[in-house]
Amino acid sequence: WCTSSPLLNERLPLSLVDRIRPEIQETLTRIRFDYDENMPDEWLAFQNQMSLKNERQSRSVRHKITVGNDAKAVLEGDGANYQQKIQPLATLYANLTHNQDGDMRRALKREMESKGRQSIIVIASLVNKPPNLGGLTRTCEIFNVETLVVPDMKIRNHQVYKQLSVTAEKWMPLKEVPPSLLPLYIRQLKNGGYKILALEQAARSQRLQEYIFPEKVAVLLGKEKEGVPAELLNLVDDCIEIPQLGIVRSLNVHVSGSLLIWEYTRQRLISRSEGVTRKRKAF
């Protein structure tokens, strides 16, 4: 079983092509966005074509499994398991109507924004290490967070940050709020109807698995070593802590933030599913 590869200009085993295709696509996409902003948007169309082709192949191809000296073909759904990567760009591209102005990236952003974002704001103004901010950017983009607040927008140009964000900063709404302006910003969010949470181990903190998130929340993350200062703790509505079973005192701020974002997302997904079920019963 072989296939012709235009990238490698030779015939390769289909299983090898399936393995390396996602890595090639991700690498070329990163080059596309990071180093040549003026390149025509035909690449996005090509990537979508490759993604859809890969999806069709994964549905129809037979996977050979060797048992002793016997090789038998197993169809999808007959017990074989294999990687099937999520292709968000392909899904967005498939929903686009004909683009009159030819600007594919803008059209994709408009399509993404039309889906609506989750009403959670992650405030990372106290975080200053590029790896943590880059990882948070990627997590926030993946879970469609409303806004990620950073101490300085110049972080987008930091090479280590970009390595961790893997182009997420090009799709994720970022807002600059320096630490000195956090009290004012927190008050503005409260006036806008957001419940303010701090991810911190405190005297009155509640456990993450027991906390019921409202729809509109803003989460304040602490400094890498010191956590959330006392003067800011007194401005938040609730403190959330993540239960620990080991010896080390606390989690990395990026990891902690990601766990909270997922728990918020999980509760929203359950609420949405229950809402759909109630509507079906009503009919």
Helices and strands as residue ranges (DSSP letters): E 2-5, E 10-13, H 14-35, H 42-60, E 63-67, E 70-74, H 88-95, H 104-114, E 118-123, H 130-142, E 145-150, G 153-157, H 159-165, G 168-170, E 174-176, G 179-181, H 182-191, E 195-199, E 206-207, G 208-210, E 217-220, H 230-233, E 238-241, H 253-282
